[in-house]
Amino acid sequence: MRRIFFKRPFIFKILRGEKTQTRRTSGRYRAGVIYQVNNTPISILITRKYRQRLGDISQEEIRAEGFKTLEEFKAAWTRIYGRWDPDTPVWTYQFRLAHSEDP
């Protein structure tokens, strides 16, 4: 099975339904495909994929990322990628937990 990797705290947010979206600098994941989360029994189905500038994230998308504020999201992004540049082009992936009847 294909894998997608998340930091441990994000896995818990996915399980609680607090994180249903992720931004990546790579466009390697595809909509309509199920990915195993790290090496866990958790799988997600990517339901939508689109491009945008990092700085164009809306408040609704911040919540879908699992954060309450833009400042929280910026801090997490900086920890993972080293810096915040609002002009960075990113791939945005919307997802949900996968079910046995999914493709």
C-alpha positions as CSV (number, residue, x, y, z in Angstrom):
1,M,0.0,0.0,0.0
2,R,1.1,3.5,-0.7
3,R,2.1,5.6,2.3
4,I,1.8,9.2,3.4
5,F,3.7,10.5,6.4
6,F,2.6,12.8,9.2
7,K,4.2,13.9,12.4
8,R,2.8,11.9,15.4
9,P,0.6,14.8,16.9
10,F,-1.1,15.1,13.5
11,I,-2.0,11.4,13.4
12,F,-4.0,11.9,16.6
13,K,-5.8,15.0,15.1
14,I,-6.7,12.8,12.0
15,L,-8.2,10.2,14.2
16,R,-10.2,12.8,16.1
17,G,-11.4,14.3,12.9
18,E,-9.7,17.6,13.6
19,K,-7.3,17.3,10.6
20,T,-8.9,16.7,7.2
21,Q,-6.4,18.6,5.0
22,T,-2.7,18.9,4.5
23,R,-0.4,21.1,2.5
24,R,2.8,19.7,0.9
25,T,5.5,21.1,-1.3
26,S,5.3,17.9,-3.4
27,G,2.4,17.0,-5.8
28,R,3.2,13.3,-5.5
29,Y,-0.1,12.2,-4.0
30,R,-3.3,11.6,-6.0
31,A,-6.9,12.3,-5.4
32,G,-9.0,9.1,-5.3
33,V,-6.2,7.0,-3.8
34,I,-5.9,5.5,-0.4
35,Y,-2.7,6.0,1.5
36,Q,-1.5,4.2,4.7
37,V,-0.6,6.8,7.4
38,N,3.1,6.2,8.3
39,N,3.4,2.5,9.4
40,T,0.0,2.5,11.3
41,P,-3.2,0.6,10.5
42,I,-4.7,4.0,9.7
43,S,-5.5,4.8,6.1
44,I,-6.9,8.0,4.4
45,L,-8.6,8.6,1.1
46,I,-7.5,11.8,-0.6
47,T,-10.7,13.3,-1.9
48,R,-9.3,16.5,-3.5
49,K,-6.0,17.9,-4.6
50,Y,-5.3,21.5,-5.7
51,R,-2.5,24.1,-5.9
52,Q,-2.4,27.4,-4.1
53,R,0.1,29.8,-2.5
54,L,0.9,29.0,1.1
55,G,-0.2,32.5,2.2
56,D,-3.7,32.0,0.6
57,I,-4.8,29.6,3.3
58,S,-8.2,30.6,4.7
59,Q,-9.4,30.4,8.3
60,E,-11.6,27.5,7.3
61,E,-8.6,25.7,5.8
62,I,-6.5,26.5,8.9
63,R,-9.2,24.6,11.0
64,A,-9.2,21.7,8.5
65,E,-5.4,21.6,9.0
66,G,-6.0,21.0,12.7
67,F,-5.1,24.5,14.0
68,K,-7.1,27.3,15.6
69,T,-5.1,30.3,14.3
70,L,-2.8,31.3,11.4
71,E,0.0,31.8,13.9
72,E,-0.3,28.2,15.1
73,F,-0.2,26.9,11.5
74,K,2.8,29.2,10.6
75,A,4.7,27.9,13.7
76,A,4.1,24.3,12.7
77,W,5.0,24.9,9.1
78,T,8.2,26.6,10.1
79,R,9.1,23.7,12.4
80,I,8.6,21.2,9.5
81,Y,9.9,23.2,6.5
82,G,12.3,25.6,8.2
83,R,10.6,28.9,7.1
84,W,7.4,30.6,6.3
85,D,7.1,32.2,2.8
86,P,3.6,33.1,1.8
87,D,4.5,32.9,-1.9
88,T,5.5,29.3,-1.7
89,P,3.4,27.2,-4.1
90,V,1.9,24.2,-2.3
91,W,-0.3,21.2,-3.0
92,T,-3.4,21.1,-0.8
93,Y,-4.9,17.7,-0.2
94,Q,-8.3,17.1,1.4
95,F,-8.8,13.7,2.9
96,R,-10.9,11.5,5.2
97,L,-10.3,8.3,7.0
98,A,-10.6,5.4,4.5
99,H,-13.3,2.8,4.9
100,S,-13.3,-0.8,3.6
101,E,-15.8,0.0,0.8
102,D,-13.5,2.7,-0.6
103,P,-11.7,2.0,-3.9
